[in-house]
Amino acid sequence: MYRGGKQFHKSSFVIFYLDSDEKRFGFTSSKRVGNAILRNRGKRVLKSIVLQHCENMKSGYYVIVAKEALNKMDYSRVQADFEKGIRYLKLYENR
């Protein structure tokens, strides 16, 4: 997935995508992000953003990795970056 798929890097997260017939999402965060509270908060933020967009996204395997800058950013900024990422990777179903 990391070598053969598409990827989009931002300061707050990374999206990895691999084409498939089913739609699956995975969220991860390393200890570099902070303690368990900060890691889980970052994953919750990403999950809520993905939940808003998942119906319009193409089928495939997605891995979204939280980075330490995510916890310092405003929710709307992370959401705008995520939308920019899925447009860049052309992962919208109807676009």
C-alpha positions in Angstrom: 0.0 0.0 0.0 2.7 2.5 0.9 4.8 1.8 -2.2 2.1 1.0 -4.8 -0.6 3.4 -3.9 -1.2 7.1 -4.0 -0.3 9.4 -1.1 -0.8 12.9 0.0 1.3 14.6 2.7 0.3 17.6 4.8 1.8 18.9 8.0 -1.0 17.5 10.0 -1.7 14.1 8.4 -0.8 11.8 5.5 -3.4 10.0 3.3 -2.4 6.6 1.7 -4.8 5.1 -0.9 -4.8 1.8 -2.7 -7.5 1.0 -5.3 -9.9 -1.8 -4.4 -13.5 -2.9 -4.8 -14.4 -2.3 -1.2 -14.1 0.9 0.9 -12.1 0.6 4.1 -10.5 3.1 6.3 -7.6 2.8 8.8 -6.4 5.5 11.2 -3.1 5.5 13.0 -0.9 7.8 15.1 2.6 7.3 16.3 4.0 8.1 19.8 5.7 11.1 18.2 2.3 12.8 18.2 2.1 12.8 22.0 0.5 10.8 24.8 -2.5 8.5 24.3 -4.9 11.3 24.9 -3.4 13.4 22.1 -3.1 10.4 19.7 -6.7 9.4 20.2 -7.9 13.0 19.8 -6.1 13.3 16.5 -7.6 10.0 15.3 -11.1 11.1 16.4 -10.7 14.4 14.5 -9.7 12.6 11.3 -12.5 10.0 11.7 -15.1 12.7 11.9 -13.8 14.4 8.8 -13.7 11.2 6.9 -17.2 10.4 8.0 -18.5 13.6 6.4 -16.9 12.7 3.0 -16.9 8.9 2.9 -20.1 8.6 0.8 -18.6 10.6 -2.0 -15.1 9.0 -2.0 -14.0 6.2 -4.3 -13.8 2.6 -3.2 -10.4 1.5 -2.0 -8.2 1.1 1.1 -7.4 4.3 2.9 -4.8 4.7 5.7 -4.8 8.1 7.3 -1.8 8.9 9.6 -2.0 11.7 12.1 1.0 13.9 12.6 1.9 15.9 15.7 0.9 19.3 14.1 -2.7 18.0 13.9 -3.3 18.7 17.6 -2.2 22.3 17.2 -4.4 23.1 14.2 -8.0 24.3 14.1 -10.6 21.7 13.0 -11.7 23.8 10.0 -8.1 24.0 8.7 -7.6 20.2 9.0 -10.9 19.7 7.2 -9.9 22.1 4.4 -6.5 20.3 4.1 -8.3 16.9 3.9 -10.6 18.1 1.1 -7.6 19.5 -0.8 -6.0 16.1 -0.4 -8.8 14.0 -1.8 -9.3 16.4 -4.7 -5.5 16.2 -5.4 -5.6 12.4 -5.4 -8.9 12.5 -7.4 -10.7 10.3 -4.9 -14.2 11.9 -5.3 -16.7 9.5 -6.9 -18.5 12.0 -9.1 -15.7 14.4 -9.9 
